[in-house]
Amino acid sequence: MNLEIVRDSTLSNATGTFGHMSIDGASFCVTCEQPWNNNLEGHSCIPVGDYQLLPYQSPAHGATVVFHNPALGIYGTPDMIPAGQQGRSLCEIHSANWPFQLKGCVAVGAVLTNMPPNGMGVTNSVATLQQLEARWGNRTGLTATISNSP
């Protein structure tokens, strides 16, 4: 199964990065991330590229997946970062409504909308994540592609 996240530059701004996710080419949901901040751990969206999605049991979010592409400095877990090298890890897919609730992860939702008082965010994140979890099953053999819209 391949998840494709295409970020929409017309919707993204200094407070968040927003896009659409498809699964094996079929539209599935909207996404929410922090804005690009030079790949700063905990404060930036995930770099554009291709990833393995690895099963991960998150202490905060339960059974999920983490993005992994060492060539981009993104590692599934901290113990995967080679000694003497730097990189980000634990970039998960989980539920959240606004970019400020994320620490370098991707949130999924049903609709992208302005939700006062916190601004642009995604709705129905928990339910959307549950639908995604049902699709990815045992969380093995998953890949992801992240790109920016032209």
N, C-alpha and C positions, 0 to 999 in steps of 0.2 A: 504494500500500500504506500502510495506517495502523497504526501500533503504538500500543496503548493500555496504559499502565502505571497500574494502580490500586493505590495504597499501602494496606496493611492496618494500621490504627492499633492493632489488638490484637497485632500482631507487632512493631511498631516501638517503639524505646525510645531512651534517651540515647546508645546506642552505634551505632545503625543504623536505617535506614529500609528496610522490606521490602515487597514487593508481588508482583503477578502481571502478566504481560504477555500480551496477546492480539494477534493479527494479523488485521486485518479481521474482528474479532468472534469469532475462534476462539482458545481458550486455547492458549498456546504454552509459557511458562516462568515462572520466578520471577525477581525482581529484587532487587538489593541496592544501597543507596546509603548515604552518610554521613547522620547525623541532620540535621534542619533546624538551621541555625546562622545565621539572618538573612541568607541568601544570600551568605555570606562566601566569596569565591573560594578554591577549593581545600579548603574545610572545611564545605561544606553540600550537601545534596541540591538537585536542580534544582527551581525553583518550579513550582507547579501551573499548567498552561496548555496551550495548543496551540502546536506547533512545526513548523517545516520541519526535516527531517533532511538535512543537506548532506554529500556525499561528502568525505572527508578522509583524507589519507595521513599517519597518525600516526607520528612517529619512533619512538615506544615500542611502538605496538600495530598498526602496519600499516594496511591498507585498512579504514577504519571510517566512521562517520558522526558528525557533531556536531550538537547541538541549536541552533536559531536562532530567536529571537523578540525583536527589538529592543524591542518594547513592554514586555517583562519584564526588559530589561537583560541578555539572554542572546544572545551573538553567536557565530556559528560559529567565527571565527578572530579573533585580536587586530587584524588589519588592517581588520576590519569595524566596529570600535568607532569612532564618529565622533569627530573631534578635539574635545577639551574635554569629552567625556562619559566616564562610568565604566560599566563593565559586566563581566560574566564572559564568558569564551570557552573554547573547547576542552573543552566538556562532551561527552565521547565515550560511546559504548557499547563496552565491551571486557570481557575476561575478568578476573575476580578472585574470591576466595572470601569475603572479609570486608570490611566497610565501611572499616576502617582502611587498606586497600590502595588506596582510591580517593581522588581529589583533585577531587571534585565531579562525578564521572562515574557512569554506571549500569553495573553488572555483571549479567550474565544467568547463570542456572544451572538445573539440573534439579529440585533439591529444596532447600527451605529447612529447615535443621536446626541444632542445637547441635553445634559441632565443637570440642571441647576442644583446646588450651587457649585458643582465641581467641573462643569463644562462637558466637552465631548467625551463620550464613553460608549460602552457596549451594554446592551440589556440582556437579561436572561442568561447570564454567564454560567451559572451552576447547571441549569438544564441543558445548555448547549454542550458543556463539557461532558455531561453524562451521556449525551448522544454520541459524542466523539469517542468516548471510552468504549461504548458498545460496539462501535465500528472497528476500533483497533484491537479488540479482543485481548490476546495474551501479550501484546505490545512488542512482538518480535517481527523482524523483517520490514520495519518501517523506515521510510526515508522522507526527507523534506527538502524543498527548494524555496528559498526566499529571494524575491526580486522586487525591484521598484518599477512602477508603471512608467512608461515613456513620457 
